[in-house]
Amino acid sequence: MKDHATQAFASKMKVPFFDYTRVYASEGPRYDAVLKDVLYRSDFIMRQDLLAFEKELAQYIGVRHVIGVANGTDAIWLALLAGGIKPGDEVIMPSHTYVATAGAARTIGAIPVLVDCGDDHLIDPKSVNSVVSTTSKALIPVQLNGRTAKMDPLMDIARQNNLIIVEDSAQGLGSRYKGRMAGTFGLAGTYSFFPAKVLGCFGDGGAVVTDNDNVAEKIRLLRDHGRDEKGNIRCWGFNSRLDNIQAAILFEKLKTFDRDISQRRKIAKLYHEGLSDIHSLLLPAAPEEEPDHFDTYQNFEVEVTESRDELREFLANEGVGTIVQWGGKALHQMKELGFKEKNLPRTDLLFQRAIMLPMNQYLSEIEAEYVIYKIREFYDVQ
Ligand SMILES: *Cc1c(COP(=O)(O)O)cnc(C)c1O
């Protein structure tokens, strides 16, 4: 351990898992200027800031169409619907995902089929192969924790079985696999701009991205009551628009998105340097460890093979907030949702071991050093 750390941490610090007060306060004046401008122009719904953001994000991702929608959950079911998924169709997804992924399938009457994850915590192609059948119509790889899954085997399975792919990239925006951005592998990809996501707005927001002109046109209609650009109603639709004001904030934040990702990668590197020699911890890959991956560290999900709950409690007492994803349960463990008993051994093991350390662009290096110092203290390695 570095000497300065030992010195600095004689007293307790407070490192919450995620401090929402920093989202705005970190750069208040910058956002005030945007809000004031939009409000004075009275540009509220489906205005130029939305178009500008959609165009800018499309360029950033390298995709033909970005369609802003009300949130990341709507983005998933709108993409499934536009992709032709019908009531009764089976949609394969990992059990290790937010309830929103399954909820989105349910919204359009489709049936979520849950599969296991691999050691990278992402959907396991072998598990997908074991459930795929003629009633399977879509595959949703979930690009969790700021990492894009190894997409080659998943795309092969989709091709062989005529499944459409909709990537739930709510946690994956900006991450890449073999140089290609999360969200761009399948028929469509989806993002969430929930405030705690790497690119977050000041409320709800989401987007669908696609290279398919037909799918894009359908989603543009569906999100705005079936109305086309001239105001003619062309089909039944919904209201799932991304607010113009949120779009303006997102346009502004996109300018410094790469900087925010860099800060997360810097924190991930520190965690690696400070924790990789502790045998009870299995860390996510370090920033430069795997050449096929560029990770944005939406989360830093660690497996703790010894005394996980005691570690969490110790850290809590020392002022460090940690969480277990999705309130501690994978989807197949949520009996309340009517999922039947399922043998998903890797996911079960993961949820016995997992904790997420504080990880976001608002976290300082000193705070990360404090987290490291306290974990080393718990395992008595100095
Ligand atoms: C955040 C999230 C969503 C949902 O996004 P909302 O914008 O909150 O609707 C969906 N899937 C995953 C994996 C998420 O993390």
The ligand as a Gaussian input file, in Angstrom:
#p B3LYP/6-31G(d) Opt

LIG

0 1
 C      -31.335000       1.005000     -16.184000
 C      -31.628000      -0.252000     -16.896000
 C      -32.802000      -0.429000     -17.669000
 C      -33.985000       0.497000     -17.634000
 O      -33.777000       1.794000     -17.872000
 P      -34.866000       2.888000     -17.419000
 O      -34.391000       4.095000     -18.151000
 O      -34.776000       3.014000     -15.944000
 O      -36.183000       2.423000     -17.878000
 C      -32.929000      -1.590000     -18.410000
 N      -31.994000      -2.538000     -18.389000
 C      -30.865000      -2.420000     -17.649000
 C      -29.846000      -3.514000     -17.691000
 C      -30.658000      -1.291000     -16.863000
 O      -29.561000      -1.196000     -16.108000

